Amino acid sequence: MIWQLDFWLMLVLIGVAVLALRLRDLLAAVVALGAYSFLMALLFSELGAVDVAFTEVVLGAGVVSVLLVFALFSLDRRSSD
């Protein structure tokens, strides 16, 4: 394990998480959450938990992102303000 890589991955993860919370557009927030999930899978694989990383990529970055995008396009995105 390279602690410098862990450190920078954690900093980028925190940045992407804050970005996902601050975004006003829901589609951009879903993309940011997908990126967060993928970066988390990179961190898991670097720490040696390859099975957890594979599950995170398949479920977190794949299935959940697709379901959230489908839900966004199924809803009316116009607001009254």
Steps between C-alpha positions, in 0.01 A plus 500: 500500500628840405385753757543795264255346253255430783532858620434656158214263427339596830541871424344457156218291654424777750505757219264298279265440795484873577449572130211253482336670799546852362376437144156637419443293186384150592653334195840650578463382861430145378813513283702624797365217715596251231851646494512477880404135484764427237769679703393307807544178302851613406578556866362158594707329234813686605441387858478139384125441519450412135168322555355804678636726224335287231169511686529877540563549129216275391239617748608851595634642178295282269155396612425782744614770258288357219196473728543858623531634144192302399309642798609854412377468144172350623426802719411855409815708558337842488467693823250768588759754625 
